[in-house]
Amino acid sequence: MTIHREGTATISLTALVVGILNIVNFSYLFPITAVGAWAVFTILLGLFLFIVSFFRMPNRKLTINDSAIIAPADGKVVVIEEVEPDEFYKERRIQLSVFMSPANVHVNRMPIAGNIIYNKYHPGKFLVAWHPKSSTDNERWSVVVENEKGSILCKQIAGALARRICNYATVGTKYDQCAEYGFIKFGSRVDLLLPIGTKIHTKIGDTVKGGVTILASW
C-alpha cells in the first residue's frame, strides 16, 4: 500500500496540528487527569490514522478487459437507471452511480481504455452525494472517454464533505483502462453514463472496487 500524492500536504498539516495539540494536552491536562490526557491522545491519534487511511492506495490486481466497463471508484452502487440527455449526449443513457464514503479509497480510474474527447468543470452546490439532484446540481467534473466500441461519460461529483475534485485528464490524451485520472477528497460520488443496451452486471447496493469490479459490458 502507498499514499496518494494528493494526501502529502493534508497528512503533513494534520501531523503538525495533532503534534501541537498533544504537546498542549500532556503539558496542561496530564497533570490534572492522566486518564483524560490519554483519552485525548487516543482520539487525536485516531483522527491522524483516519486521514492517512483516506489517502491510501492499496496494491491490487487491476481488471483489463476490452469488452468490460470497470468500476471507476471504490464504493456502493446507488443508482442504475435510464436518464434524459445530459450535457454531452443528445440521447438517453444508462446512469450507473457509485457512492464513496469517507472510508473508501478515493482514487478515480478510467472504466475503459480510450481517448479523452470532452473535459468540463461545473461549479455547483454541495448536496449530500446520494441526493438525486447531486448529479446535476453539485460541483462536478465531466470527462468523456471514447474508443472503437463507443463512449462513456465519467462524472466526478462533490458531496457535502468533498470540497475538492482533482482531475488530471486533458482532451486528446489517451488513457489505458483502469489508469488513474482523478481523486475526490472526503466522501463523494462518480456517475457513469453508458449507452442504452449496455449489459449491466451489478445491482443497487453492491459494493465495488475501483479498477477491479466489472460493472457492465458491451
SEFI-306431 format. One record per residue (C-alpha): residue number from 1; y, x, z. Coordinates in steps of 0.001 Angstrom, whole numbers, plus 500000, padded with zeros to 6 digits. Example, Ala and Ser with C-alpha at 12.3 -4.5 7.8 and 13.67 -1.06 7.14 Angstrom:
BEGIN
1 495500 512300 507800 $
2 498940 513670 507140 $
***
This chain:
BEGIN
1 500000 500000 500000 $
2 503532 501166 499198 $
3 507024 499875 499992 $
4 509118 498392 497185 $
5 512290 500258 496286 $
6 514354 497118 496984 $
7 513442 497498 500654 $
8 514779 501018 501205 $
9 518298 500039 502287 $
10 517216 496938 504224 $
11 514473 498754 506139 $
12 516779 501675 506940 $
13 519520 499363 508212 $
14 517019 497343 510260 $
15 515605 500526 511816 $
16 519111 501643 512776 $
17 520035 498283 514334 $
18 516698 497988 516174 $
19 517066 501556 517452 $
20 520577 500918 518792 $
21 519565 497627 520401 $
22 516612 499283 522123 $
23 518807 502072 523460 $
24 521081 499415 524944 $
25 518055 497433 526084 $
26 516447 500267 528063 $
27 519788 501581 529325 $
28 521004 498310 530829 $
29 518181 495760 531018 $
30 515299 498030 532090 $
31 516825 498896 535494 $
32 517175 495157 536188 $
33 513833 493933 534831 $
34 511256 496176 533220 $
35 509256 493175 532016 $
36 512308 491720 530290 $
37 513127 495041 528656 $
38 509617 495449 527283 $
39 509691 491837 526053 $
40 512908 492534 524127 $
41 511386 495743 522759 $
42 508314 493833 521547 $
43 510467 491208 519802 $
44 512607 493847 518093 $
45 509538 495814 517026 $
46 508001 492646 515604 $
47 511194 491980 513628 $
48 511156 495508 512204 $
49 507485 495282 511223 $
50 508123 491922 509547 $
51 510903 493425 507433 $
52 508657 496322 506430 $
53 505844 493888 505607 $
54 508146 491773 503434 $
55 508761 494688 501054 $
56 505106 495764 500846 $
57 503385 496336 497515 $
58 499630 496144 498160 $
59 497260 498030 495902 $
60 495361 495535 493779 $
61 493405 495375 490543 $
62 495596 493521 488049 $
63 494118 490987 485623 $
64 494681 491886 481973 $
65 493582 489145 479567 $
66 495342 488289 476294 $
67 494156 484674 476481 $
68 495228 484160 480089 $
69 498520 483364 481796 $
70 498611 485253 485090 $
71 500407 484273 488302 $
72 503905 485821 488321 $
73 504032 485947 492129 $
74 502070 485507 495339 $
75 502310 482097 496964 $
76 501243 478469 496743 $
77 501242 476228 493668 $
78 503656 473377 494447 $
79 504349 471776 491050 $
80 502288 471084 487918 $
81 503984 468502 485696 $
82 505499 467847 482288 $
83 509276 468271 482201 $
84 512063 467436 479781 $
85 513672 470077 477514 $
86 515323 472815 479556 $
87 517965 475454 478866 $
88 515919 477191 476176 $
89 513313 474809 474790 $
90 514026 471687 472752 $
91 510640 470134 473503 $
92 508836 469058 476672 $
93 506936 471755 478556 $
94 504495 472020 481450 $
95 506189 473290 484590 $
96 503985 475271 486973 $
97 505745 476432 490131 $
98 504683 478978 492761 $
99 506435 478875 496151 $
100 506732 482173 498013 $
101 507099 482054 501795 $
102 508758 484951 503659 $
103 505247 486224 504475 $
104 504244 486605 500820 $
105 504597 489658 498589 $
106 507796 489062 496618 $
107 507260 491238 493545 $
108 507533 489220 490303 $
109 505221 490098 487402 $
110 505033 489141 483736 $
111 502415 486403 483192 $
112 501755 487606 479622 $
113 502477 490670 477520 $
114 505329 490329 475050 $
115 508951 490851 474111 $
116 511903 489547 476134 $
117 513853 487213 473845 $
118 516073 485478 476436 $
119 517518 486520 479794 $
120 520183 484491 481587 $
121 521527 484313 485145 $
122 522659 480937 486539 $
123 524770 480712 489720 $
124 523961 477713 491877 $
125 523043 476214 495233 $
126 520570 477454 497851 $
127 518410 474383 498456 $
128 515016 474984 500043 $
129 512760 476400 497331 $
130 510333 473439 497386 $
131 513142 470917 496770 $
132 512633 469030 493439 $
133 516146 469948 492286 $
134 515847 473654 493087 $
135 514622 474330 489527 $
136 517878 473063 488029 $
137 520482 473294 490818 $
138 519712 476537 492668 $
139 520802 480042 491792 $
140 518207 481269 489306 $
141 517402 483812 486618 $
142 515558 482728 483479 $
143 513557 485061 481243 $
144 511584 484116 478136 $
145 508729 486391 477067 $
146 507110 485881 473659 $
147 504045 487181 471833 $
148 501883 486050 468905 $
149 500387 483198 470960 $
150 503709 481670 471979 $
151 506419 481992 474600 $
152 506825 481279 478309 $
153 509998 480832 480326 $
154 509806 482513 483749 $
155 512404 481229 486180 $
156 513163 483137 489404 $
157 514718 480681 491854 $
158 516606 481474 495048 $
159 515808 479463 498173 $
160 517595 478635 501428 $
161 516877 482162 502728 $
162 516630 484027 499409 $
163 520167 485113 498582 $
164 519411 487903 496141 $
165 517416 487785 492926 $
166 516610 491163 491382 $
167 515857 491027 487658 $
168 515023 494155 485650 $
169 514298 492551 482262 $
170 516530 493063 479216 $
171 516424 491295 475860 $
172 514490 493318 473303 $
173 512301 495060 475872 $
174 508523 494862 475531 $
175 506524 494263 478714 $
176 502840 494676 479441 $
177 501016 491802 481122 $
178 501451 491920 484916 $
179 504246 494506 484672 $
180 506881 494161 487390 $
181 510097 492561 486136 $
182 511847 491391 489301 $
183 511957 490809 493045 $
184 513359 487981 495188 $
185 514321 488542 498805 $
186 513202 486284 501677 $
187 511489 483104 500534 $
188 511806 481738 497026 $
189 510025 480262 494023 $
190 509019 481118 490463 $
191 508652 478442 487766 $
192 506754 478902 484528 $
193 507468 476619 481565 $
194 504306 476519 479460 $
195 503588 474897 476081 $
196 502171 471378 476113 $
197 498422 471670 475629 $
198 498072 474800 477754 $
199 494815 474672 479732 $
200 495630 474756 483452 $
201 493119 476496 485741 $
202 494778 475819 489087 $
203 495899 472812 491104 $
204 498680 471941 493535 $
205 498070 473555 496911 $
206 496143 476541 495572 $
207 497062 479969 496937 $
208 497546 482521 494158 $
209 498131 486267 493869 $
210 500719 487737 491533 $
211 499172 489804 488777 $
212 495663 488679 489719 $
213 495132 484892 489609 $
214 494703 483206 486225 $
215 496928 480109 486242 $
216 496297 478930 482704 $
217 495056 479941 479269 $
218 495907 479338 475627 $
***
